[in-house]
Amino acid sequence: MAKKKILLVCNAGMSTSLLVTKMQKAAEKDNIDVDISATASADINNKISDGDPNVMMLGPQVRYMQKDLAAKYDFPVEVINMQDYGMMNGENVLQAALKIINKEDN
């Protein structure tokens, strides 16, 4: 099975970088093989040129972009739960992303 790709997006890519680290730790702990990366909202196109993610997760501060991004790309674009984002809860955000990916796969 191909490695699942999760892309996190926020204004500058800084806060989501910390969340990526926490998600990777959670994935390692649960033996889940995923590729998680973060990017600034202005840099999405460059990041996607590396290959489409299975899901794009938006930081709450860029939730206004969801509709346009969902219309532009053919993979799910979801907003990260505000509480999980604020608490930097990598486990919950990882599980939310995997749930979206699994729903797409079925």
Long-range contacts (C-beta under 8 A, 24 or more apart in sequence): 3-33, 3-34, 3-35, 4-33, 4-34, 4-35, 4-54, 4-98, 4-101, 5-34, 5-35, 5-36, 5-37, 5-51, 5-52, 5-53, 5-54, 6-34, 6-35, 6-36, 6-37, 6-53, 6-54, 6-55, 6-57, 6-94, 6-97, 6-101, 7-36, 7-37, 7-38, 7-39, 7-44, 7-47, 7-48, 7-53, 7-55, 7-56, 7-57, 8-36, 8-37, 8-38, 8-39, 8-56, 8-57, 8-58, 8-59, 8-80, 8-93, 9-38, 9-39, 9-40, 9-41, 9-44, 9-56, 9-57, 9-58, 9-59, 9-62, 9-65, 10-38, 10-40, 10-41, 10-58, 10-59, 10-61, 10-62, 11-40, 11-41, 11-59, 11-61, 11-62, 12-40, 13-38, 13-39, 13-40, 13-43, 15-59, 15-85, 16-59, 18-88, 19-80, 19-85, 19-88, 19-90, 19-93, 21-90, 22-88, 22-89, 22-90, 22-91, 22-93, 23-90, 23-91, 23-93, 23-94, 23-97, 24-90, 25-90, 26-90, 26-91, 26-94, 27-94, 30-94, 32-94, 32-98, 34-94, 34-98, 36-94, 41-65, 44-69, 48-73, 54-101, 54-104, 55-97, 55-100, 55-101, 55-104, 57-93, 57-96, 57-97, 59-85, 60-85, 75-104, 76-100, 76-101, 76-104
